[in-house]
Amino acid sequence: MNGLINFETDPTVYRHWSLSIEPPIAFLTLDVDEEASLQSGYTLKMNSYDLGVDIELHDAVQRLRFEHPEVGAVVIKSAKERIFCAGANIQMLALSTHAHKVNFCKFTNETRNAIEDASANSGQRYVAALDGTASGGGYELALACDHIMLVDDGNSAVSLPEIPLLGVLPGTGGLTRLVDKRKVRRDLADVFSTTAEGVRGRRALEWGLVDELVPRSRFDDVVPERAREAAAASTRPRDARGIELTPLARQVDAGRIRYPNVTADLDRDAGTVSITLLGPNSTDPHDISAIEALGAAWWPLALARELDDLLLHLRLNEPEAGTIVLRTKGQLEAVQAVDESLIKHADHWLVREVTLFLKRTLWRLELSSRSVFALIEPGSCFAGTTLELALAADRTYMLDGDLADGIPAARIALTTMNFGALPMPNGMNRLQSRYLGDPPYVEALVGRVGERLDASEALAAGLVTSAPDSIDWEEEIRLAIEERASFSPDALAGMEANLRFGGPETVDTKIFGRLSAWQNWIFLRPNASGEQGGLRSYGTGSRPRFDKKRV
């Protein structure tokens, strides 16, 4: 790996994508620079991608949501002749560590989920214009869109060739989206997913793999027509002014990563990272015009951007920081006031986008394959939106009593934001997931919104795991963190993933649970990553040799 991976970029420095705006349509064009790979040792031929390509896509999707409220439809297309996208670069996967492969797939999944989130909740519809073949991850990118258009030229095809060619799975949710999202018959999906050359034209349309076939002679005219139709049905406010996602103010030192609202202290020997989030100022404005004027500096948006960037940094650059310890500092009433603004202005496009971003950031935390402990101490501000961090944690400890002179004992508070505005990937709020066996209890907790609960009350309400007093606090926390570090990281990741997402399954939980777990295991197998496995044999002229035992 060539140094630290940086997830911050902007359209002025994109190497692989170009973004053009023709209100109410945006055109997002893939034109991969073959030599601009994130790692050395491979070239990005045929519009194949690595993590660097997807970092730009992630940035573009975010900017379209926040900077361009006038855009109701986004067209994803290719600048390469007769090729849309060949998917993830195989040489990159063959050269990468196991951890990088898994985290790469996780990030691409999250980016495609963000596209679907924009379609479902932001009124920004996506059209995939396949002016050529879409293979593997290229077709999976199309599957994330609302409408897939395939050029009808007798040659262009869609395919998921990972199983027959590489011995791995389509890693970006392709199998799940075929049957759950597009409702493709499972027998046809089976044939499709084991046919290396894919499916063309009329058959692709009949099987439900694409939504529309367009002759090459009419393709350039029909694509914007479909985009205009999608934009006409959009709820995006065409007369609103977007806000600029300004560069993050981040400082990375040897053991500390610092933003204005978030600080992370790394103890690499202990394998922990202590994250402290600062609450809002009590003087922050709450009327919508002032919120618009603050733009990216508005506290909930600034907090989400900083925490999201930090989680990505930790995931790819600090793989041995296995335990996240969360703290907050600030005033409960200031967080409660912000939450009131989020609820009051929930129908405003910007506030809606901020709330959705907070939701996605919480998902990023829960999907990070790290143990998460939340510590609630005097001076904390776990209320509503910030309390969601504690509810997302694997364990929450709350100090019962004073820790320092002059600082009142810790309190927490529920707000309306805890009851549906920030759902988990399973579609439930975190209190519903916490009390799967007692839905009436969650309804009763609504009556406690606004109460400031001390440690004994929070423990009795089931909102924290343990409430040690000041005598036992430091020792109990130390023992809990040290014990966690002594366990197998693999076993912990599996345990946490199984415990965190109880309740119903959704496309999201299937992709990040079932798919990710299987792909993680498959990447370790010699049939995929061995010297004669699919990933290493691809492009060499020799066929892979598979161990035929089923296990």
Helices and strands as residue ranges (DSSP letters): G 11-13, E 17-22, E 25-30, G 45-47, E 48-49, H 51-67, E 73-78, E 82-85, E 87-88, H 90-95, H 98-121, E 125-130, E 132-135, H 137-143, E 147-152, E 157-159, H 162-166, H 174-176, I 177-181, H 186-193, E 199-200, H 201-206, E 212-215, H 216-232, E 251-252, E 256-258, E 262-267, E 272-278, H 288-294, G 295-297, H 299-317, E 323-329, H 332-344, H 349-366, E 371-376, H 387-392, E 395-398, E 412-413, G 416-419, H 430-434, H 439-445, G 446-448, E 452-453, H 455-460, H 473-486, H 489-500, H 507-509, I 510-515, H 516-524, H 526-529, H 534-537
